[in-house]
């Protein structure tokens, strides 16, 4: 079935025009026994009698056309990566049967449609959500044309460490299900149409280090965030009021961008605790001239290297 799935992938996704196609050509297919995929570009197999395919990785390979349903037959796949191609259509529902998959990267394509609610729940291998060894660890669908709300079934991805859905058209509020992905270390949701407030449940993501929510339609105050963050990008939203003292307790924070929101007020002296801070952008908000002067003075007093290295903007 792996062989048949690869043939379908080659046929429906423009194999003749691929930049790299060693092992995929029709002449090689005719000579090889089905199931033998040694030497096929981008294909990895496990060393067993059946030679099951464990990875198909074809970045920047001129792949075109809709994603093919037949990929589901490669049910030992651990990595499926087709970034920077011209693939289109929806993610096939049948791919939910890929229960060994740990890395799915379809970024920088033309994939459209909503994220099917049943897709991730179907991939779950166990009902025991405490088993962090199960399921996807990295999901990258960034820079596509997907839309709709983020699905509640995200809560089943208990092993997920990296989630990148940036530069799509996802909308509505961040679902509570997202905060059940407690192994998340990187969350990139920039340049969508997400709205509503920043949920207090963010503090559940204790492993989170990179948070990118810039260029959305988020509103309200900035609430408590996970203590291990090193990068926070919230620019280009509708966040209001002043920066909370809790933000200045993220002692590993190196990159903070809250520019182009509706923020106002001064900055607390607590910012002195951000010794790792190398970038702080707060320009384009609603600070008065007097507030800007106070903030600038505070930064000069407590974080002079930030000014000296041109990492501060107001």
Secondary structure, 3 states (H helix, E strand, C coil): CHHHHHHHHHHHCCHHHCCCCCCCCHHHHHHCCCCCCCCCCCEEECCCCCCCEEEEECCCCCCEEECCHHHHHCCCCCEEECCCCEEEECCCHHHHHCCCCCEEECCCCEEEECCCHHHHHHHCCCCCCCCCCCCCCEEECCCCEEEECCCHHHHHCCCCCEEECCCCEEEECCCHHHHHCCCCCEEECCCCEEEECCCHHHHHCCCCCEEECCCCEEEECCCCCCCCCCEEECCCCEEEECCCHHHHHCCCCCEEECCCCEECCCCCHHHHHCCCCCEEECCCCCCCHHHHHHHHHHHHHHCHHHHHCCCEEC
